[in-house]
Amino acid sequence: MQNFNTLNDLILFACSESHLSDAEKFRKVSLESQKFSKEFQAIITVKNYLSSAQIGPSKTVLQNIMGFSRAFSVTKTRSSGSFSLLLN
């Protein structure tokens, strides 16, 4: 079983893929220490929040980008070179 000497150890345990037996031993230790248990629950809450946080652009942003790309056109002309046109 891992030793939980510091808050960093607790965070590493909460974020790692632990074996089931280690998790059971940890539950026993956390029941003995109320402060330890509260800190662990706070870490798990933050971990779950970060897991559910959206990474990347929202659906609306993607739709705006795709709409712009459909409306934007670049044409090459002989006399003036490239000509950009945005159709609204």
N, C-alpha and C positions, 0 to 999 in steps of 0.2 A: 504494500500500500504506500501511496505517496505521503510525504510529510507536508503538512500545511503550516509552515512557519510564518509566511508573510501573505499579504493580500495578493501579491503577484502569483504566488503558488496557487492560491484559490482561483484566481482568474484563469490561469493556465489549465487547471483541472476542469473548470466549467466549459472552456472552449475546446477541449481535446476530446478525442474519441476514446473514452475510458472503457475498460473492461467491466462487465456487469458486476463481478465480484468486488472491484474497487469502488464502484458506485454504491454497493450495499454497505461496505465498510465506511464510506464517507457519510452515508445517511446516519449511521450509528454515532459517528463523531459529531455530526451537526446537531443531533438531538441533545447531546450533552452540553453544548455551548449555544446559548440563545443568540449572543452577539454574532458568532460564527454563522449561524443559520440565517440571520437577517442579512448579513453581508452577502452570503451566497445567493439568497433569493433576489437581492438587488442586482447582482451580476447577471443572473439568469434573465431577469426582466429586461435589462439593457440588451443582452444577447438576442432575445426574441424580438425586441423592437428593431434592432439592426438587421436581423434576418428578414423581417417583413418590409423593411424600407425599400423603396423603389430605386433601382440603380439604372440610370439611363434616362433618356427623354420620355416625356409623357406622350400619350396617344395623340393629344391635340398638337403638340409640337411636331410630331412626325407627319400628321396630316397637313400642317402648314408648309412644311418642307416639300412634301410631295406635290401640293398644290402649286407652289412656286416653280418647281421643276417642270410641271406641265405647262405653265403659262410663259416660261422664259424660253426665248429662242435666240440663237446667235447664227447670223448668216454672213458668209464672206462675199464681199462684192469686189469687182475689179477696180473700181475707182477709189473707194474709201476704206478698203480692208474689211475688218470685222464690224458687223452691225448688230447691236443687241436690241432686242425687242421684248417687252414685258406686256403681255395681254391680260387685262383685268376683266 
